Amino acid sequence: MKIERLALYNFRNLVKIELVPDGGLNLVIGPNAAGKSNLCEAIYFAAKGWPLKGERQRDLIAFGQHETALELSVNGDEIRVHLNGRARAKTIELNHEKKTQSELSARLRALLFTPDELQIIKGLPDQRRRFLDRSIADVLREYRHVLLEYEQIIQRKNALLRQGRPNLDVLEVFNQELIERGSWLTRKRLEYIRELNKTLAERYRAICGQASEFALIYEGPAAPLAQLVTDATPEEIQRGMALVGPHRDDVRFELDGHDLRRFGSQGEQKSALCAVLLAQLDLHYQRFGDYPVFILDDVLSELDSGRLQRFLELLPTDIQIFLTQTATDVRELPPDVRAVARRIFALEDGRLSVIA
């Protein structure tokens, strides 16, 4: 999967940008606040349909403007995403025909890594659940739909439980819907982790150069969800909230039997995330026969030279990469990065120029 052309209009601080990227590594440099992360977000937003930081979509529109547009040519497809701030409307076109975000996401896949991703390991369980859910949705189209249905059931069930003395017949209906969709989600989570773990340890060892065992462990009750819901119902009524289901589960990043969140060093955590990214790329290729667009936003400072070199060497040769880095001159970049960059762009004050 390759982006052959990308044009942005009034996207955050990027007034008007058009670039023709290479099919390999595209390096984008510039000072702080130049718009590098906004360029990455534009690609990510087109592919996923949500802003990086959970903001409202209209916040993506440049200050003082009323609309923004993204235009991409991807493997011969012409894509246009338009946001109208006044009407609070979003329009998606694929080859000049209106489409849904789900249909667009099937034609434009992207995988993103930023320094914020370290919070997946170090942060709260909901961050790891979000990471897992979004990762599965990337390779299983129906997952997002079932997850949305499940979240709506939880909201309705919680609203009922907060009434103090809920209608038990209605509660039973919600519980059956929760069990059906929650069991499916848990099964797909376990299947995804099982597939990821097939190459995860090998990928970790290649990055860190040590003979270690790394795996993701799904943390959830062993009992069937139906039994858990039945047993929890009295306490749920008392506390006014749903207490069991995949919305309460977690994922443990485990290195040699130890929880990386509690006992891992910064270097080990960074190596683990790089290994997860490589394993995800493996799954994308197995599922679709090609790789997603790979976005690396300002991550060079997060990896020491040894890990960085090994990570770059392990990336597939036929993958398109957008790599950003804070710098005003290419000579500030590590030689390993300069050597593999196929095209270099500079961003400053929201304006793009081609260096090489």
C-alpha positions, 0 to 999 in steps of 0.5 A: 500500500502506497500513498502516491500523492497527498494534499492538505488544505487548512489542516491545523497549521498546514494552510496548503501542502502537496507532496509526492512521496516515495514508496520507501522512507520519506523523511520530514524534518523541521523545528518544533511546532512546524507542523510535522505531527500534523502531517502525520495526523492527517494521514492517520485521520484519513485512515482511521477517522478520528483525531490523534488526541481524541479532540473534536473533528472540527478542531482539525480545521485551521484557526479562522477557517471553516473547512479542511480537506485531505486529498490522497492518491493511494494505489490508484484510488482517489480519496477526498475527506472534507470537514465543514466546520459550520455544518459540522459535516464530514464527507468522504469520497472514494473515486468521486463516490461517497463512502463511509469511514469503514469503506475508506479504512479498508482501502487506506491502512496506517500504523502509527508510532509516537513517543506517546505510545510508551503510555500503552505499557506504562499507563492505565488499563483503558489505554492498553484496551484501546490499543488492543481494540484499535489494533484488532479493528485494523485487521478485522473490519467487523470488530469496530462495529461489534465493539461500538454495539458493546459500548452502547449496551454498557452505557444503557445497562449502567443507566438502568443500574443507576436507577437503584431498583432496576427492572430485572426483565430489562436488565436480563435483556441487556445482560444477554446482549452483553454476553453475546457481544462481550464473549465475541470480543474477548475471543477475538482479542485472544486470537489476535494476541495469540497470532501476535505472539507467534513472532513477538519474542523473535522480533524483540530479540532481534531489536535488543540483541538479547536472548529474552522471552517477550509476550503479551498476556491477556488478563481477564477472568477464566470463567465464562462471561455468562457465569460472571454476569450472573454472579456479579448481578447483585453487586452491580445493582448495589453499586450501580454499574457493570462490573464484568466484561471485556471493558474491565480486562487488561493486557500485560506486556511480559518479559522473561516472566516479569511485568514490563509496566512494573519492572521494565526499564525504559530501554526494555519498554521501548524495545517491546513497543518496537517488537509489537510494531514489527509483529503487527506489520507481520499480521497485516501482510498475512491478512492483506498481502501488503503492508500499511503506511507506516508513520513514525512521528518524532521517535528517533530521540526515543531510541538509542543508536543501536536499537534504532539501527536494528529497528530500521534494518528489520523493517520490510524493504517494500513498506512506505514510511513517513518519519518525522524528526525535529531538526533544521538541517539533515546533517543533524540526523543520525547517519543510519537514517540519512542513508536509508531515506529515499526522499527528504522534505522540510517543514517550517511555518506550515510550509513544505519544501523538498530537500532531496 
